[in-house]
Amino acid sequence: MAQQYFTVEEANALLPTVRPLIERMVEHRRELGVALERREGLSEITGGNGGGFNPRLPAEIDAQVAAAADGIKHCVEELTELGVQVKDLDTGLVDFPSLREGEEVLLCWQLGEDEIGWWHTLEGGFAGRQPL
């Protein structure tokens, strides 16, 4: 499959579709973190005498972990189908492949930003972001 490249205008035009997907992805990631912390806490509950332990709790937590992971997976798949590269699940950082003066670069956008205002080289990453 050929690499899809975005102009700044095309990437910005896609943000109304991308933004809600990113918001859901970040929320699912937060939910996953909470569920994993609850799972880790089970050993403290069961390590004692187990008094008041709800035997359904492990299954409920496992279901929360699975649901959150599945939600992340679906968001990432939808973004990938659009040609967007997911870089950070926690902050909602994504890149749009682009060409700048004949060189392949990445247009960089993060949840909370109004529009795409940054780019970086393939190797530069977030730390190498430069204003457009």
Secondary structure, 3 states (H helix, E strand, C coil): CCCCCCCHHHHHHHHHHHHHHHHHHHHHHHHHHHHHHHHHHHHHHHHCCCCCCCCCHHHHHHHHHHHHHHHHHHHHHHHHHHCCEEEECCCCEEEEEEEECCEEEEEEEECCCCCCCEEEECCCCHHHCEEC
